[in-house]
Amino acid sequence: MQIQTRPAACRLALAAAAAVSCALALALPSSAGAASASAGAPRVLIVFLPGQLKEPPALGAVGSAPKRKVERTVTEQLAAQSQLSIGLSSPVQGRYIAAQALLDITQGTRVSLSSYSPEIPPSMLLVPDQRGAYFGGWMAVEKRARDAPAQIVPGLLAGSIGGGAAYAGVEGQPQKDAVVAADRAGRIERLSIGPAATLPARAQALLRDRRLVVATLAAGGAGDRQLSTLLAERGSNELLIVMRSPPDKRSAQLLPVGIAGLGKPGTLSSSTTHLDGVVAGIDILPTAFDWLGVPVPSAASGQPIQVLPGRDAQQLLALKGRLQVVGQRRFPVLWALLGGWIILTLAAMLAADRRGMRWAMRCGALAIFWLPSILLLTAALAPSMVVEMLLVVFGSLLLGIASDYVVPWPRAPALPALVAIGAYIVDLAFGSPLIIRSLLGPNPLFGSRFYGIGNELESTLPALLLIGLGALLFGRGRSRGAAALFAGCGIVLGVALGAAQLGADVGGVMTVAAGFGVAVLLMLPGRLSGRTIALVAIAPFAALALLAAIDLLSGGDSHFTRTVLRADGSGAWWEIFVRRIELAGRGLIRGLMPVAALIALLTVVLGIVRRNRLLAPVDGDSGWRAGLAGAAAVGVFGAIFNDSGPMLLLFAVFVAICGATYLRGDPLLADSRAR
C-alpha cells in the first residue's frame, strides 16, 4: 500500500485545505469536537518518529578537527526522555510490510500476509477536504480484510471513539502514518499539515478537540525537540504513545516504542508477547481504549500494555541485535555443520576406509542430535556469526565423537536426546529466555510467537526424544512397561510444549500425541485390539482437551485461551481451522517446498517398505522401530495439525534420517566377515 496525495493538478487545493485545517486546529474547538471531548476527559496522543537521529558534529579543542557524527538509534532517542517507559514493538505477523504495520494498529488484530488476498495492501490516496480528510481506495482495504479468514476491521481504533480522530503532520514529509487516524470509513475528522515549528502547538490544539490524535514529528533533531516539548506539556489526563514510524524496508523489524502515563517509567510488556521489553503493534488499540474508558471490541486480539520495573535501553538493543541475526544465521550454520560432517566422513574414509566411514556416520548423526543443546549455549553467549558457526560445528562434532566413544552402539542417541529435552524444559520453565535467542527458536522478530516453542522445535524435540527412548530401550522387547515409558515421556513433553506458561504451542500437543501414540502402539505386547487403536487415534484430541484444562486452571493467558477457549461461537473456531489449512497449503506451494515435501514423504514410505532392511543392524529391535516410526509420525501428523505443516515434516524426517544413518553405522557392518 502506498500512501499518496493528489498530484500537481490538486496541489493548490491541497495547500488551501491544509492551511484551513491548520488554522482550525489552532483556533477554538468546534462544537462537535467540544461535545465529544469535554475538558479534563482522558485523551491519547500517538506520535511517530521518522527514522534515526543524527547528532551535529561536536567540536574538540580549539584548532582541532571536529569529531565525527554520532548516529543515535530511536531506542536511544526514546531512552533519553526520562518520562517514557521504553520497549520494542513487533509491527506485523510474518513478512514485514510498512503499510500493513499501520493497518494492524488501526484494527487491533493481525494475521500473516499470506492470509490476505491480495497479500500486499492496496494503494491509498490521502485527500484533504473541508471536514478533514479521507483515504481514497479504502473500500479495497475493507474488502481485503473481509476476505481474510479472521475478523478484521480496519479503522477500528478511530472508529470506536466518539468524534473520531485527528492527525497532525509536517509539510513536505510523507504522511503515511495518518492511516492510524482513519476510522472504519477511511475518514480523518481533523487534519493539520503545517510547518515543523508549529507541530507541538497544533497537536495540543487538536487534543483539546479530539480524544485521539495521531502526529508525525519532524525528521532529525527537530523531531527530538518536538518530542521533548510534547512530554513537557503533557497533562495528567493524557496518554502519550511514541514509536518509530514503520520504515519502508523488506526485512523484519522490531520498532522502538515509548509510553508516558502508565505509571513510573520502566520497561514495556504485554500478555500478547509475555516477553519483557517487547509488545505488539496491535496492543496499542486496547491500551488506548483502556485509558479512554472505551470497551475493547471483540474483533481486537491485542492486549493492554503494562509497565515492568527497570529501564535499560542497552538491554533492549542487545535483544534486538540478537533477534535480528537469528533468521539470517539459521540455515548457514546448519549447512556448515553438514559440511563439517562430510569433511569428517571423507577424512575417516582416507584413514580407515569402510570402518572409518561407519564411524563418521555414527558421529555425524550424534552431532546433529547434540545441535539443539549447542544452540542454547550460543544463544546465551550471543557471539559473532563466525564464532557461532565454529562453536556449532566443532562443538557438535566433538560431542558426537565423545558420546560414540562413551556410550556403546546403538544406545548413544539416548544421551543427547535426554540432555536436550531436559535443557529445553528447564529453559521453558524460566520463560524461554535462551530458546527465543537460539537459531532453532521461534524468532519473535517475525511476530508469530514471542516465547515458548516454534515450528522447528515443535517437530525436532519430539522426534529426537522418540529416537532417544528407542535407543535407551534397545534389547528390552515389547512390554507394557516400555509402552508406559513412551506414554509418560510423551505426556511430559506435551505439557511442556503446550502449557500456556511454558511452550504455548497448541499444534505441538497434538503432534506429540500422534507421534508418541504410534510408538506406544508398537511397544504394546501381543496383537493390537480395535479398542487400543481407537484410543491412540483420539489421543491428539484428548491431549488438546488436557491442554485446555491446564490452561484454564493455571490462569494462562495464551493465544489458545483467548482465541479458542473463549470463542463466542460465531465462527471463530471455523475461522481458525480455515486459516491454518490455508497457511499450510500456501506454505506447501512456495518455492522448492513441493519438491522437498515430496522427497520427505517418499522417504517415509521407503522407510516403511524397507523397514526390515533398515532395522537389520539391530535385528528389528522393537525400541528402535517404535522410535523411528514415531519420529516419522511426528512429521506427517505435524504437517496436518499445524499452519506451517511442510516445515515440521522436513525437520522430523531429517531427524529420523539421522537416526537411520546412525543405525547403518553399525561397527560390525564395516567387516562383512565378522557380520
N, C-alpha and C positions, 0 to 999 in steps of 0.2 A: 504494500500500500504506500502510495506517495501522497503526502500532504502538500497541496499546491494552492496558490491563489490565482485569481484570474490574470491573464497576460496583459500586454500593453494596452489593448483597447479599453480595458476597465480600470487601469491604474488610477486615473483621475477620480473615478467614483470610489475606488477603494481608499484612496488618500482622504477624500472628503468624509467617508464613513468612519474612518479611523479617527480623524480629528474630532468629529462629533462625539464618537464614543469616548474619546479621551476627555473631552470637556464634560460629558455627562458623568464620567467616573469621578472627576474632581469636584463636581457640584453636589448639591444636596441629594439624598436618596430619593428615588421615585416612590410614589405612593404604594405601588405594588410591592416594591422591594421592602419598603418600611413595614408593610403588613406581614411580610414573610420573615423578616429578620429584625425583631424588636431589640432595643438597646439592652445589652447585658446578656443576650442569649448566646449559647456556645457557637463557635464558628471554627471552621477548618480552613487553613491555607496550605495548599500543596505547591511546593516550589521545586522547579527543576534547574539543575546546574549544568550548563553545556560544556562538558569536557574538562580537561586538565587546566590548572592554573600555572602560568609561567611567571615566576618572580622576576622583577627587574634586576639587572646586574648590580652587584654590590661592589663598592669601591674599596680597595685596600688602603694601604698607607699612601701618603702624599707622594705622587710621582710614580707609584706602582701601577701595574696594569689591573684593570677591573677583573674581579673573579668571574668565573663562568656562570651562566644562568643555571638556576636550580629549578627543576620541574617537580611540582608537588602533585601527588595524586589527589583525587577528590576525597578519598578517605582521610588523608592528612588534612585536607582543607576543612572537612567537617569536624575532625578531631580538635582543630584549633579553636572551635567555638565551644566553650566550656558548658554552655547551656544545653547542648544536644546530647541525647543518648545516641550511640552510633552502632552501625551494623552493616550487613551486606544483604542485598535483595536479589532473590532469584526471579528474573523477569518473566520467563516463559517455561513451558514444559517441552523438552526435546530440542529440536533445531531452533536456533535463535533468529528472530526477525524483529527489528526495532518496532515496526508498526503493530505487530501482534502483542508486544510487551505493553504498549499503551492501551490497546483494546482490552487486554486482560485486566488491567487496573479498573477500567470502567465497568466490567461485567462481574468482577469478583470471583471468577472461576476460570479454569483453563483446561484445555486438552492438547494433545500433541497436534502439530500442524498436519500430520497425516490423517487426522480425523476430519479435517475440513475438505471441502471441495468447492472452489479450488483451494490448494494449500496456501498460496500467497494471498494476503488480504487485498481486496480491491483498492484501486486508486480513489482518492477522495479530494474534493476541492473545497477549500475554506472560502466562504462567500460572506462578507460583511453585509448587513442590511440595517435598517433604521432601529430595529429592536435589539440587535446584537450580531449574530452570525449563524450560519448553518453550514453543514457539510453536504455538498453535492456528492452523490454516489453512496449515501448512507443506506439506501434501500438494498443495494448489493451486499453491504456488510451484514444487514439483518438477515437476508436470505441465506447467506453463507453460514451464519450462526444457527439458523433454524434447521438447516440440512445436516448439521453435525449430530452425532449420536449422543447428545447430552443437552441439558437445559442451560442454554447460554443466552444472555440478554445483554447485548452491547448497550452502553449508556445507562446501565442500572444505577451507577453511582450518583450521577447528577439527576437522573430521572426520578429517584426516590426521595429527593429533598424538595420541600415546598419552595417554589420560586426559582428552582433550577440553580445553575452555577454561572460564574463569571470567569473570564480569562483576561490576564494582563500579560503583554509581551513587549519586546523591544523591536522597534522598526529596523528593517534591514537584516534581521535574523530569521531563520526558519521558525515557523510556528507549529511544528508537528505536535508538540506537547498539548496543544489546545484540544486534542481528541479527548483528553481526560475530563474536560469540562462539558462535553457533549451529552445531552440527555438521550432518551430512547428514540427520539425522532431525529437525532443528529443536530439539535439546536444548542447554541450557547446563548444564554439570556442576556448577558452583558459582555461586551468586547472592548478592550482598551489596548491599542497598539500605539506606542509613542516613544519619545526619547528615553535613553537608558537612565538619565539623571532623575527622571520623574517616576521610575518604576515603583520604588517603595511607597511613595505617596499615593500612586494610582491603585496599588494593591490594597492598601489600607482603606482607601475610599470605597473600593468595591466590597470590602469586608463589612463595612457599615451597612451595605445594601443587601448582601447575599450571605447565606450561611456557609457556602462553599465557594472558594476562589482558587483558581489554578494560575500559576505565573511561571514564566521562564525568565531567568535572570540573564544579565549581560554576560558575555564571554570574558575570560581573563580576570584581572584584578578588580575590575568594576563589579563583577558578579560577587566576588568575595566581600566587597564593601557593602553591597546591597543586602547580602545575607545578614551581615552584622547589624545593619540598620533595622531590618525586619525583626531580628531577635530582640534588639533593644526596645522596639516599640510594641512588642507582643503583649497583649493583655492577658489577664488571668483566665479569661473565657476562651482563649484562642489556642487551638492545637496546630502547631506548625510542623509539617512533614516536608523534608527536603531530601531529594535524591538526584543522582546523576541522570541526566536526560539520556534515554536509551540511544547508544551510538549506532550509526549505520555501518555495522560490521557483520561478518558472516560467522565468526567464531562465537562460541558460547560465552555468556557474560555473568558476572556477579556484580551488581551495581551498588555503589556505596549509598547508604541512606542514613539520615539522622532525624530525630524527632524531639521536639521541645514541648513539654506539657504533660508528659506521662509520669510525673514524679521526679525524684532525684536522678540526675543523669547517670546512665550506666550502659549496659550492653543490651541490644535488642534481640528478641527471640519470639517464637510463636508456636502454637500447637500444630501448625501446618508442617513445620520443619523439625521440631524437637532438637534443634541444633543451635547451641548458644552462638550468638553473633550473626545468625542467618535467618531472614524472614523471606516471605514470598511476596511478589508484587500484588497478588490477589488479596493479601492481608490488609492492604490499605483501605479497602472498602469497609470491612467490618470494624476496623479501628476508628475510621471517621464516623461511622454510624453510632458506635458506642459513645463517642464523645458528644455527638449531636442529639442523642436520645432517640434515634430513628431505629425501628425494628429492622433486623437484618433479614432480607428476603431469602426464601428457601433456595433460590437459584444461585446464591453465593455460597461457595465452598471454602473461602478463606477464613482465617481465624484472627481474632484481635491480637495485636502486637503487645507484648509485655516487655518490661524493663527489668533486667537482672543486675545485681550489684557488680561493680567493677567496670572499668572503661579502659581498654588497651587497643589503640589503633594498630600498633605493630603486630599484635597477635592476630588481628583481622587480616592484615596484609600478608602475614605468613600463611594463614589458612587459605586465602585466595590464591596466593602463589602456588601452593601445593596442588590445590584442586585444578588449577589451570593446566598443569602438566600431566595429570593422570591419564586423560584420554589420549594425549599425544604419545605417551611412552608405552601404553599397554601392549600393543602388538609388536613394536620394535623390540621390546625386552623379551617377549615370548619367542620371537623369531631368533633372537640372539641365543637363547637357551637351546632351542632346537639345533641351531648351527653348532653350538658347543657339543651337543650330543653326537652330531655327525662327525665332528673332528675327533672326539674321543673314540668313536667306533672305528674310524679309519686307522688311528694310531694303534689301537688294540689289535686290529687285524694284522698290521705290519709286524707287531711284536709277537703275537701268539696265534695268528691265523684264526681258525674256527673257534677255538676256545676263547680267544680274545674278543671275537665278535659276540659270542654268547654273554660274556662278562659285561661288555658295553651295553648290550640290550637290557640287562638287568639294572645296571647302574643308571642308565639314562632314564628308564621308566621310573625308578625310585626318585630320581632328581625331579621329575615332573610332579610326583606325589609330595615332595618337600616344598614345591614352589609356593603354595598358599601361605605356609608358615614363614618363608623367607620374605614374602611381600609384606607381612605385618611388621617385620623388622625394618625394612626400608621405609615403610610408612612412618615409623617412629623417628627414623634418622633424617628423613626428607633430604636425601643427598642430591647432588647434580645428576644429570642423566647418565654420564659416563660411569660415575661411581655406582649408581644404582644398577646399571647393566652388569658391571663387574661383580657386584655382590650377588646378584641373582644367578648369573652363570656359574661362577666359581663356588658360591655357597651351596647352591642346589646340587651341583655335580659332586662336590666333596661330601656332602651329607648322604647322597645316594651311594657313593663308594663305601663310606663308613658303615651305613646300615646294611649293605650287602655283605660286608665283612663280619659284622657283629651278629646279625640275625640270619640263621640258616634259610636257604631257599626251601619252600616257597612262602615263608611266613613274613618276610621282611616288609611288605606293604602295610602290615598292621601298625608298625611303628610310626611312619609319617602320617598315616591316616588318623590315629588316635591323638597324636600331638597337635595336628591341625584342628581337629574338631574341638579339642579342649581349649586351645588358644582362642578360637573364634567365639566359643560360648562365653568365655571369660570377658572378652572384649565387648560382646553384646551386652553383658550384664553391667558394664561400666558406661553404656551409652554409645558403643561402637566408635570411639574416637580414632582408632587406628584403621578400622575397616573402611571408613569413608575416605581415608587418605591413601589407601592401598590401590595398586594398579588393578586389582580384581574387585574393588569396591563399587558401590552404586553410583559414585561420582555425582555429588549434589550440584555440580556446575550445570547439569542438564535439567535440573528442576523436577525430575520424576520421583526421586527418593533422596532424602536428606540424612537418613540414618538407617541402620539395620542392613539387610541383605539385598543385593542387587541380582540382576538376571544371571550373571556369570556364576556367582557363588551359589545361587539357588539350585543349579544343577551340579556344579562341581563338588560341593561339600557332600551331598547325599551319595553321589556316585563313588567318591573317594572313601567314604565310610563303609559303604557296602563291600567294596573290594577289600578294604582292610579287615572287616569282620570275616569275610570269606577266607582270607589268608590265615587269620587267627584260628579259625575252626578247622583248618586243614587236618584231614585224617580222622575226624571225630564222627563222621557219618551223620545221617539224618536222625533227628530226635526232637522231642518236644522241647527239651531244654535249649537246643540250638535255635529252634524256631522262636522260642521266647526271648532269647538274646537279641535276635534281629528285631523282633517286635518292640522290645523295650528300648533299644537304641534308636529305633525309628520314632518312637513317641517322644523321647528326649530331644532329638534333633528337630522334630516337627514343632514342638512347643518353642524351642529356641528360635527357629526361623519365623514362626507365625505370631507369637505373642506380641501385642502392641508395644509393650515396654522393652522388647528385645529386637527380633528381626523384622517384625511388622510386615511379613510377606504372606499374603493370603494364598497366592498361587503356589508358593513354596510348600505350604502344608499339604495340599493335595498332591503335589509332585512327590514329596517324601512318602506319603501314604501309599501311593501307587507303586513306587519302586520297592519299598520295604515289604509291601503286601505280596509282590511277586516272589521276593526272596523267602518270605515265611512259607508260602505255598510249597516251594521247592525243598524246604528243610523239614517239613512235617513228614513223619514216617507213614508207611502204608499208602493205600490208594486214597485219593482225594475224593471227598463226598461233595455232592452238589451244594450242601449247606455251607461247607467250608469255602468253596469257590465264591458263593454268593456273598459271604461275609467279607471276603477280601475285595470283591468288586465294589461294595458300598463303603469300603474303608476311606477313600478320599472324601466322601461326603460326610461320613461320621467325624473325620478329622476336622472338617470345616465347622461342624456343629460344636465340637470341643473347643475350637479356636474362638468361636463366638461367645461361649460360656466364659472362657478365660478372660477374654477382652472385656466383657461386661463386669465380671466380678472384680477384676483388677483395676477397673476405672480407666483403662487405656483409651486414650482419645486418638485412635488411629484413623487412617483413611477408611479402613474396613468398617469401623464403628459408625463413622459419620455418614458414609455413602450407601452402605448396605444394610446394616442392622437398624439404622434409623430411617430407611427409605419409607416414603409416605404412601407407597402402593400405587403411585400414578405413573408407573412405567419406569421407575428408577432402576429396578433390577434388570429389566429387559434392556435398558439403555447401556448398563454396564456390560452385560453379556455381548450385545451387538458391538460395542466399542472394542472389546477385547478381541473378538473374532476379526473385525475389520483391520485392527492394527497388526494382528498376527498374519493375516492374508497379505497386507501390503508389505510387511517385512519379508515375507517369503518371496515376493516377486522383485525385490530390489537388488540391483547389481548382480553379483555372482551367487547370491544366496540360493536360487533354484538349483544350480549345479551342486553347490556344497551340500544342501539338504538332501538331494537325491543320492549323492555319494554316501552320506551318513546312513540313510535308510537302507541302501543296498548293503552296507557294511553290517548293519544289524541283522538283515535277512541272511547274509552269508554266515555270520556267526551262529545263527540258529541251525542252518542246514548242515554246517560243518562242525557242530559242537563237539562231536566225539573226537575228531582230529585235533580241534583246538585244545581240548582238555586232556589229550593223551599224555602229556608230561606228568600230570597229577592223577592219571588213571581215572578220569571222570569224577574227581572228588566233588562231593555234594556241596561243600562250603564254597569252593571256588565257583562252581556252577551257579549257585544262588547269588553270589556277589556280582559276577559278570552279567547275569540275566537281570538282576535288579538295577544295575547301572544303566543298561540299555533301556530298561523300562522307565527310568527317570527321564531319559532324553525324549522318548516317544510320548509319554503322558505329559511331561512338562511342556512339550510343544502344543499340546491340546489345551492345557489349563491356563496358559499364560499369553499375554498380548505380545510378548517377544519370543514366541514359541520356537522359531527356527534357531535362534541363538542358543537356547537351552539344549536343543537336540545336538548341536555341534559340540558343545563343551562336554556334555555327558558321554557322547560316543567317543570323543577324544580320550577321556579318562579311561573308558573301557578298553580302547585300543592299547593304551599304555599298560593296562593290566594284562592283556593277552600277550603283549610283547615281553613283559617280564616272565610270564609262564614259558614262552618259547625260548627264553634264555636259560633253560634248564642246563646245568653244567654237564649232565650226562649226555645231552644231545650233541655235545662237541666231539664226542668219541662214540661213533656208531657201534663199535665192537663192545664197548662197555655197556651201552644201552641194550 
